[in-house]
Amino acid sequence: MAITSVSPASGEYVSSTATITIRLNYTETANQVDALDDSYKYYNASGTLIGTQSGMPASINNGYTNFTFKIDSSAIFNGTIADVNTIAYKFTLYGTTTSTAEGTWIAKVSACGAPTTVELSADKAYPSTDLTLTWSGASPGANNPITEFYVYRATSEEGPYDLFAGIISSQTGGNTIVESHATVGETYYYKMRTIGTISGYDSGDSSVVSVLTIREGSTVGYYNGTQFVTATVQMYDGSTWKDCSVMMYDGSQWVDCAFQ
């Protein structure tokens, strides 16, 4: 007999408020498991051993190639063991032969923190305007390191926001180009979320950032009464005036134009 896997697997989170169903998969025929020994060691966040227990199964189901049993988590987290951070387990099955499996579960977890600073910038490089998203201040949760960032996008501040991209990163900050062909004259809205290793313990949303994609620095001409002079065309983005361009489509591409 050989235990091939344990579920929940080592490194997974187990709730302290529900019955834990444990499944031992093994190589054996039916009714060959005669006994089970189980033991648990409890450690706090500093790695200090703070308690031990054994002989916990509340019910047992002996299958053909698996052995399933349940333990009442209130018996593990019974109030006498405080601040449990991880649980080291050891299972031994006895039958025609003996097999042992050991590992560690996560018993305490918290959500990741969203980036505290998110910025969005456009480089105005016509005809393809790159939008760069920069963020910092994200934080991992307890036993929940950062694995990824979700980027959500909308064309209005109210949304709806759709999942636009996933950025694989374990860092608390970074930057990436989120658009390489942004439509000139369009306002884009973005927000982010920090994703950790433990499902259901992601961060909330970051603040919303936006940018109006325009091209700076082009000019048009106008007649001042005596001669044609150049003038800068600007667009108001809601808070400031920014230079933009007047362009025309020549049948194959957009080009700068001037009015005279």
Phi, psi and omega in degrees: 000141177215126175288123183263333179197158178236136175232126001297144182286160175302135182095349179273160180273135173240134183286145177266006184240012182216162175292134180263121176265121184247134180236124175254116175268139184210166177260103181188164175268173184299146172062028178259356177270119183263329184201161178228133168249132176227142178215152186221136175240135186249131182236145175273184185295339178274357181085012180274132177292124184238003178174158177220152173209164178201170178064048190264342188306132177265330177208152187227137174231113182267105180267188183289312180231023176210159182228113185247136177211164181237146173233138179283114185296337177293338176284329176282311180261068190267015179091341179271344178245110184257154173059041177288125181255317178221156178235118174270124182247157175215122179241135176231123176259137179245131176202229175296331172223180181241140178220142183233141175230136180229152178183190182222130174261156173268127183250348179224130182213150175223163184288153172290164176257138178291156174304136180275338178230125177228130181230149181228131181224152177240140184268354176061022182276090184293146005271355180253112181266115178278133174252126181249127178258127180236135182218159177203167174084008174291157183218143175284162174264177176294125183055030187215070182294156180289133176240337189195161173235133174264135177248127180248142183230148176213165176254006170215153184297329181283345181092195010285151178261129178254147175296118187259322184200155171243128183248111181285117181194144175253005183272163181274352179205172179169190176207153179201151173281119182262343176219130174248355178221050180293143180286124179296132181094358180261143174260129180246142180239134182226152168213163187231163176217138180270131182250133179250184182285336184264119181298137179089358181237041174281171178280171167282187181279147172285177173293158181274136174238154181214162176209142175262120184273111177223164177255130184268155163093354180276158183229161171232163181256153174215160182265122184267009180110334179233333182201165175275132178230164180267150178220147178273133176269132181233159179231138179270121185266010180110339179224327181219160173271135180232144178295144175214180186240154170252125187228164176222154180265121185268011181107340179226336181201165176272134181228155175294146176222160177231144180262133178224000000 
